[in-house]
Amino acid sequence: MRKTALITGATSGIGRATAELFAKQGFDLILCGRRQERLEELKNKLGRDTAIFTLKFDVRNREDVFAAIRSLPKEFSEIDILVNNAGNAHGLDPIDKGNPDDWEAMLDINVKGLLYMSKAIIPQMVERKSGHIINIGSTAGKEVYPNGNVYCASKHAVDAINKGMRIDLNAYGIRVGAVNPGLVETEFSDVRFKGDKEKASKVYKGYQPLKPEDIADIILFVVTRPYHVNIADLVVMPTAQASSTIVNKNG
């Protein structure tokens, strides 16, 4: 039986790599993002392998989230897998110099956006007593590093929500788990440093970071385990990384 997976933040990085891998595996896909041109390009590319439906909205907007899910056609209306991937980091400042606009962006997308998406989809999973939710966290949700303050707080919230969600949905047979990557070479640092390519590129120099495809492989492994197996909480780092602050850049 074919399964339908919804992926947020599908237009770049981990989300895009997951969409591409899932398409090859024959999942029907609902791809969500804010950039229409990228959604269309993905649909044209992946539609050769599987059925694709795209939704353009911002996970920060609660009304848009619920309207988008209500707009799904019947053939995409039963969502088997939710990949809560949309997230961001803005700025890398000590708490006293932090920009409140950056704080709000991180909390709105990383925490509230994940909650809105989950709230829009969980009821149908509860009704069917079936479903699988993958929350993309971070090693920043396991430890706090200098100048990471609010970003780390947002990912610690994802860690707590993932645990609470797993407890609350246990009675309905819904699988819930988190994948928590360390350093992955994506547009993450471009966003964090607000387009400063020089700063962003330095994050990944001197060692081999994870690639989005590495995380996509893990997500596919998680969702294809037998029903009685739930990978509840997985942390993955590049070999060169020992913690958020210890990275061997002598490679």
C-alpha positions in Angstrom: 0.0 0.0 0.0 1.4 3.4 -1.0 2.0 5.9 1.7 1.6 9.7 1.6 4.3 11.8 3.3 4.1 15.6 4.0 7.4 17.4 4.3 7.7 21.0 5.5 10.7 23.1 4.4 10.9 20.9 1.3 12.5 23.4 -1.0 16.1 23.2 0.3 18.5 21.2 2.4 17.3 18.2 4.4 13.7 18.7 3.3 14.6 18.7 -0.4 16.9 15.7 0.0 14.2 13.8 1.8 11.6 14.6 -0.8 14.0 13.4 -3.6 14.7 10.1 -1.8 11.1 9.5 -0.8 10.0 10.0 -4.4 12.5 7.3 -5.6 11.0 5.0 -3.0 7.5 5.5 -4.3 6.0 7.6 -1.6 3.2 10.1 -2.6 4.4 13.5 -1.5 2.9 16.7 -0.2 5.8 19.3 -0.4 5.4 22.5 1.6 7.5 25.6 1.4 7.5 29.4 1.0 9.1 29.6 -2.5 6.7 28.8 -5.2 9.3 28.6 -8.0 11.2 26.0 -6.1 8.1 24.0 -5.3 7.2 24.0 -9.0 10.7 22.9 -10.0 10.6 20.0 -7.4 7.1 19.0 -8.6 8.3 18.9 -12.3 11.4 16.9 -11.3 10.0 14.4 -8.9 6.6 14.0 -10.6 8.2 11.6 -13.0 8.6 9.1 -10.1 5.5 9.6 -7.9 2.4 11.7 -7.3 3.3 15.2 -6.0 1.1 18.0 -4.5 2.6 21.3 -3.4 1.5 23.8 -0.8 2.9 27.3 -0.6 2.6 28.8 2.9 4.6 29.9 5.9 4.4 27.6 8.9 4.4 30.6 11.2 0.9 31.6 10.0 -1.6 29.4 11.9 -4.5 30.3 9.7 -2.5 29.5 6.5 -1.4 26.2 7.9 -4.9 25.0 8.6 -6.2 26.4 5.3 -3.5 24.6 3.4 -4.3 21.2 5.0 -8.0 21.7 4.4 -7.3 22.4 0.7 -5.7 19.0 0.0 -7.6 17.0 -2.6 -9.1 13.7 -1.5 -6.2 11.6 -3.0 -3.7 13.5 -0.7 -6.0 13.9 2.3 -4.8 10.9 4.4 -1.3 11.7 5.6 0.7 8.7 6.8 4.0 10.4 7.6 4.6 14.0 8.8 8.2 15.3 8.6 8.4 18.5 10.6 11.5 19.8 9.0 11.0 23.5 8.5 13.3 25.5 10.8 15.8 28.3 10.9 18.5 30.0 12.9 18.9 33.8 12.8 22.0 35.5 14.2 24.7 34.2 16.5 24.9 36.8 19.2 25.3 36.8 23.0 22.0 37.2 24.8 22.6 40.8 25.7 23.2 41.8 22.0 20.5 39.6 20.5 17.9 41.0 18.1 14.3 40.3 19.3 13.2 40.0 15.7 15.6 37.1 15.3 14.3 35.5 18.5 10.7 35.8 17.3 11.6 34.3 13.9 13.2 31.3 15.5 10.5 30.6 18.1 7.7 31.2 15.5 9.1 28.8 13.0 11.0 26.2 15.0 8.4 25.8 17.8 5.1 27.3 16.9 5.3 26.3 13.2 6.0 22.7 14.3 3.0 22.8 16.7 0.6 24.3 14.1 1.5 21.6 11.5 1.2 18.8 14.0 -2.2 20.2 15.2 -3.5 20.3 11.7 -2.6 16.7 10.9 -2.7 14.7 14.2 -6.5 14.5 14.4 -6.7 12.4 11.2 -3.9 10.1 12.5 -5.8 9.7 15.8 -9.0 8.9 14.0 -7.2 6.2 11.9 -5.0 5.1 14.9 -2.1 5.2 12.5 0.6 7.6 11.5 4.3 8.5 11.9 5.6 11.9 12.9 9.3 12.8 12.5 10.5 16.0 14.2 13.8 17.4 12.9 15.6 18.7 15.9 19.3 19.4 16.4 22.2 18.7 18.7 21.4 22.3 19.8 18.4 20.7 21.5 20.7 18.5 23.5 23.3 21.1 24.7 23.7 24.8 24.7 26.7 26.5 23.1 28.0 30.1 23.4 25.8 32.6 21.5 23.3 29.9 20.7 20.9 31.0 23.5 17.5 31.4 21.8 18.2 29.0 18.9 19.2 26.3 21.4 16.1 27.1 23.4 13.9 26.6 20.4 15.5 23.2 19.7 15.3 22.2 23.3 11.5 22.9 23.0 11.4 20.6 20.0 13.1 17.9 22.1 10.4 18.4 24.8 7.5 18.5 22.3 8.8 15.3 20.7 8.8 13.5 24.0 5.4 14.9 25.1 3.9 14.1 21.7 5.1 10.5 21.9 3.6 10.1 25.3 0.2 11.7 24.5 -0.2 9.8 21.2 0.9 6.4 22.5 -2.7 5.2 23.1 -3.4 5.7 19.4 -0.6 3.7 18.0 1.1 6.7 16.4 4.8 6.6 16.1 6.7 9.7 17.1 10.5 10.3 16.8 13.1 12.9 16.4 16.2 13.1 14.2 18.8 15.5 15.7 21.6 16.4 13.3 24.8 18.2 14.1 26.7 20.1 11.4 25.0 19.7 8.0 26.1 21.7 5.0 22.9 23.4 3.8 21.6 27.0 3.5 21.4 27.0 7.3 24.5 29.2 7.8 23.6 31.5 5.0 20.3 32.3 6.8 22.0 32.5 10.2 24.5 35.0 8.9 21.9 36.8 6.8 23.5 36.3 3.5 27.1 36.8 4.5 28.6 34.0 2.3 32.1 34.4 3.7 31.0 33.8 7.3 28.7 31.0 6.2 31.4 29.2 4.3 33.8 29.2 7.2 31.4 27.0 9.2 32.1 24.0 6.9 35.8 24.5 6.2 38.5 22.1 7.4 36.4 18.9 7.8 33.7 16.9 6.1 30.3 18.0 7.4 27.1 15.9 7.0 25.2 16.3 3.8 21.4 16.7 3.5 21.4 13.3 1.8 22.9 11.7 4.9 20.0 12.9 7.0 17.5 11.9 4.3 18.9 8.4 4.4 18.3 8.2 8.1 14.8 9.6 7.9 14.0 6.9 5.3 15.4 4.2 7.5 13.3 5.5 10.4 10.0 5.5 8.5 10.6 2.1 6.9 11.0 0.1 10.1 8.4 -2.5 11.0 5.4 -1.0 12.7 6.5 -2.4 16.1 9.7 -0.4 15.9 9.8 3.3 16.8 13.1 5.1 16.7 12.3 7.7 19.3 15.3 9.9 19.5 18.4 9.8 17.2 21.5 12.1 17.3 23.8 12.2 14.4 27.0 14.2 13.9 29.8 14.2 11.3 32.8 12.1 12.5 34.8 15.4 12.9 32.3 16.7 15.4 32.3 15.6 19.1 30.0 18.3 20.4 28.5 21.6 19.5 31.9 23.3 20.4 34.4 20.6 19.5 35.0 20.1 15.8 38.3 18.7 14.4 39.1 21.1 11.5 42.5 19.7 10.8 41.2 17.3 8.1 
